């Protein structure tokens, strides 16, 4: 969800890549709640950090505690930032009502969006070529 939100909010001014510590596949509920706000993430792929291209990152932002604990070192001078958001999969795990499950996803989506909208100004500046 975060990758889709960054692309929507910042377009080409931020080159974003997302990955996790494990592959889980594309979550259909995440796709659905993102589509509700006009963002299509259906073509995004679940991937592990070691599958990202060999790039030097300016920032590595972890969004869950598991990622923070498991995040490898990245080459270069990447600034590490951790902002813990609840995992909507875990929040919805014991819920039987589908609409209530989606409410957890919407909540996390909106929390991530609020964080990204207020992200430090230095990241919002276009990259220097």
C-alpha positions as CSV (number, residue, x, y, z in Angstrom):
1,X,0.0,0.0,0.0
2,X,2.8,2.4,0.9
3,X,4.4,2.1,-2.6
4,X,1.1,2.9,-4.3
5,X,0.6,5.9,-2.0
6,X,4.1,7.2,-2.6
7,X,3.6,7.0,-6.4
8,X,0.3,8.8,-6.1
9,X,1.5,11.5,-3.7
10,X,4.9,12.2,-5.2
11,X,4.9,10.9,-8.8
12,X,8.3,10.8,-10.3
13,X,9.9,13.1,-7.6
14,X,10.6,10.0,-5.5
15,X,11.9,6.7,-7.0
16,X,10.2,4.1,-4.7
17,X,10.8,0.4,-4.4
18,X,9.1,-1.8,-1.8
19,X,9.9,-5.2,-0.5
20,X,9.5,-7.2,2.7
21,X,11.4,-9.7,4.7
22,X,9.1,-12.5,3.4
23,X,7.0,-12.9,0.3
24,X,3.3,-13.1,1.0
25,X,1.7,-12.6,-2.4
26,X,-0.5,-9.6,-3.3
27,X,-3.2,-9.2,-0.7
28,X,-6.6,-8.9,-2.3
29,X,-7.9,-6.8,0.5
30,X,-5.1,-4.3,0.1
31,X,-5.8,-4.1,-3.6
32,X,-9.5,-3.5,-2.8
33,X,-9.0,-0.7,-0.3
34,X,-6.4,1.0,-2.5
35,X,-8.8,0.9,-5.4
36,X,-11.4,2.6,-3.3
37,X,-9.2,5.7,-3.3
38,X,-8.3,5.4,-7.0
39,X,-4.9,3.7,-6.7
40,X,-4.4,0.5,-8.6
41,X,-1.8,-1.7,-7.0
42,X,-2.9,-4.9,-8.7
43,X,0.2,-5.0,-10.9
44,X,2.6,-4.7,-7.9
45,X,4.5,-7.9,-6.9
46,X,5.3,-9.2,-3.5
47,X,9.1,-9.5,-3.2
48,X,11.8,-10.0,-0.7
49,X,14.4,-7.3,0.0
50,X,17.1,-9.4,-1.6
51,X,15.1,-9.3,-4.9
52,X,15.4,-5.5,-5.2
53,X,17.8,-4.2,-7.9
54,X,21.3,-3.5,-6.6
55,X,20.7,0.2,-6.0
56,X,22.0,2.7,-3.5
57,X,19.1,3.9,-1.5
58,X,18.9,7.4,0.1
59,X,16.3,6.2,2.6
60,X,15.2,2.8,3.9
61,X,11.8,3.1,5.6
62,X,10.5,0.2,7.6
63,X,6.8,0.2,8.3
64,X,6.5,-2.8,10.7
65,X,8.5,-4.0,13.7
66,X,9.4,-7.3,12.1
67,X,10.9,-5.5,9.1
68,X,12.8,-3.2,11.4
69,X,14.4,-6.1,13.3
70,X,15.1,-8.1,10.1
71,X,16.2,-5.3,7.8
72,X,19.6,-5.9,6.3
73,X,22.3,-3.3,5.8
74,X,22.1,-1.4,2.5
75,X,25.1,-0.2,0.6
76,X,25.9,3.5,0.7
77,X,24.6,6.1,3.1
78,X,21.0,5.1,3.4
79,X,19.2,6.8,6.2
80,X,17.1,4.3,8.2
81,X,13.7,5.4,9.3
82,X,11.2,3.2,11.2
83,X,7.6,4.1,11.5
84,X,5.6,1.2,13.0
85,X,2.1,0.6,11.6
86,X,0.0,-2.3,12.6
87,X,-0.2,-5.2,10.2
88,X,-3.8,-5.3,8.7
89,X,-3.5,-9.0,8.1
90,X,-2.9,-9.5,11.8
91,X,-5.6,-7.0,12.9
92,X,-8.2,-8.8,10.7
93,X,-7.1,-12.4,11.4
94,X,-9.8,-13.3,13.9
95,X,-12.6,-11.1,12.4
96,X,-15.3,-13.1,10.5
97,X,-17.1,-10.2,9.0
98,X,-15.5,-9.1,5.7
99,X,-16.5,-5.5,6.0
100,X,-14.8,-5.3,9.4
101,X,-11.7,-6.9,8.0
102,X,-11.6,-4.3,5.3
103,X,-12.0,-1.6,7.9
104,X,-8.7,-2.6,9.4
105,X,-7.1,-2.3,6.0
106,X,-8.6,1.1,5.5
107,X,-7.4,2.3,8.9
108,X,-3.8,1.2,8.1
109,X,-4.0,2.6,4.6
110,X,-5.1,6.0,6.0
111,X,-2.5,6.0,8.7
112,X,0.3,5.3,6.1
113,X,-1.2,8.0,3.8
114,X,-1.2,10.6,6.7
115,X,2.4,9.8,7.5
116,X,3.5,10.1,3.8
117,X,1.6,13.4,3.4
118,X,3.5,14.8,6.3
119,X,6.8,13.2,5.4
120,X,9.9,15.3,6.0
121,X,10.2,18.1,3.4
122,X,13.7,17.0,2.2
123,X,12.2,13.9,0.7
124,X,9.6,15.8,-1.3
125,X,12.2,17.8,-3.2
126,X,12.9,16.4,-6.7
127,X,16.0,14.4,-7.0
128,X,19.0,16.1,-8.4
129,X,20.2,14.4,-11.5
